[in-house]
């Protein structure tokens, strides 16, 4: 693995951790102090992206 691949993998992991942290922060408490009637739902889609490279 060359240094470019290592940097890209590190950035992807950092972005994923930041996004998960943000979602957990936003779902952990009501928006702007208001009580929400329903819990917030989140859809997480995982994939390798191989389809994009094969087109």
Rosetta constraint file for C-alpha pairs under 8 A:
AtomPair CA 1 CA 5 HARMONIC 6.26 0.50
AtomPair CA 1 CA 6 HARMONIC 6.88 0.50
AtomPair CA 2 CA 6 HARMONIC 6.50 0.50
AtomPair CA 3 CA 7 HARMONIC 6.15 0.50
AtomPair CA 4 CA 8 HARMONIC 6.21 0.50
AtomPair CA 5 CA 9 HARMONIC 6.09 0.50
AtomPair CA 6 CA 10 HARMONIC 6.07 0.50
AtomPair CA 7 CA 11 HARMONIC 6.13 0.50
AtomPair CA 8 CA 12 HARMONIC 6.11 0.50
AtomPair CA 9 CA 13 HARMONIC 6.16 0.50
AtomPair CA 10 CA 14 HARMONIC 6.10 0.50
AtomPair CA 11 CA 15 HARMONIC 6.07 0.50
AtomPair CA 12 CA 16 HARMONIC 6.16 0.50
AtomPair CA 13 CA 17 HARMONIC 6.13 0.50
AtomPair CA 14 CA 18 HARMONIC 6.09 0.50
AtomPair CA 15 CA 19 HARMONIC 6.10 0.50
AtomPair CA 16 CA 20 HARMONIC 6.13 0.50
AtomPair CA 17 CA 21 HARMONIC 6.05 0.50
AtomPair CA 18 CA 22 HARMONIC 6.14 0.50
AtomPair CA 19 CA 23 HARMONIC 6.19 0.50
AtomPair CA 20 CA 24 HARMONIC 6.14 0.50
AtomPair CA 21 CA 25 HARMONIC 6.06 0.50
AtomPair CA 22 CA 26 HARMONIC 6.14 0.50
AtomPair CA 23 CA 27 HARMONIC 6.11 0.50
AtomPair CA 23 CA 42 HARMONIC 7.95 0.50
AtomPair CA 24 CA 28 HARMONIC 5.91 0.50
AtomPair CA 25 CA 29 HARMONIC 7.37 0.50
AtomPair CA 26 CA 30 HARMONIC 7.80 0.50
AtomPair CA 26 CA 31 HARMONIC 7.49 0.50
AtomPair CA 27 CA 39 HARMONIC 7.66 0.50
AtomPair CA 27 CA 40 HARMONIC 6.26 0.50
AtomPair CA 30 CA 34 HARMONIC 5.71 0.50
AtomPair CA 30 CA 35 HARMONIC 5.54 0.50
AtomPair CA 30 CA 36 HARMONIC 5.97 0.50
AtomPair CA 31 CA 35 HARMONIC 7.45 0.50
AtomPair CA 31 CA 36 HARMONIC 7.39 0.50
AtomPair CA 49 CA 53 HARMONIC 7.09 0.50
AtomPair CA 50 CA 54 HARMONIC 6.36 0.50
AtomPair CA 51 CA 55 HARMONIC 6.55 0.50
